[in-house]
Amino acid sequence: MIKELWKVVKEGNKEGKKVWQAINKLTERVDNLIKAVSELKQAVNELREITKQHGERIDRLEKAVIELTQAVSELREIKKEHEKEYIN
C-alpha cells in the first residue's frame, strides 16, 4: 500500500513539475507580451506627437498659401492698374 502511494506521489511530482514548467513558460510569454504592449504604447504616443506636429505645420502652410494667394491677387491688380496707366 505504501509503495503504491509513493508511486502516486512520484507520478504526481512529475506531473506537478510539468505543470510548473508550463506555468513558467506562460509567465515568460505574458511578461514578453506586457513588454511588447508597453513598447507599442510608447510608439503610439510618439506617433500622436508627430501627428500633432504635422497638423500644426499643415495649419501654418495653409495660412501661408492663403497669404500668398492674396498677395498674388494684389499683384495682379497692381499689374492691371499699371498696364492701364502706361499702355493706354
Rosetta blueprint (number, residue, H / E / L):
1 M L
2 I H
3 K H
4 E H
5 L H
6 W H
7 K H
8 V H
9 V H
10 K H
11 E H
12 G H
13 N H
14 K H
15 E H
16 G H
17 K H
18 K H
19 V H
20 W H
21 Q H
22 A H
23 I H
24 N H
25 K H
26 L H
27 T H
28 E H
29 R H
30 V H
31 D H
32 N H
33 L H
34 I H
35 K H
36 A H
37 V H
38 S H
39 E H
40 L H
41 K H
42 Q H
43 A H
44 V H
45 N H
46 E H
47 L H
48 R H
49 E H
50 I H
51 T H
52 K H
53 Q H
54 H H
55 G H
56 E H
57 R H
58 I H
59 D H
60 R H
61 L H
62 E H
63 K H
64 A H
65 V H
66 I H
67 E H
68 L H
69 T H
70 Q H
71 A H
72 V H
73 S H
74 E H
75 L H
76 R H
77 E H
78 I H
79 K H
80 K H
81 E H
82 H H
83 E H
84 K H
85 E H
86 Y H
87 I H
88 N L
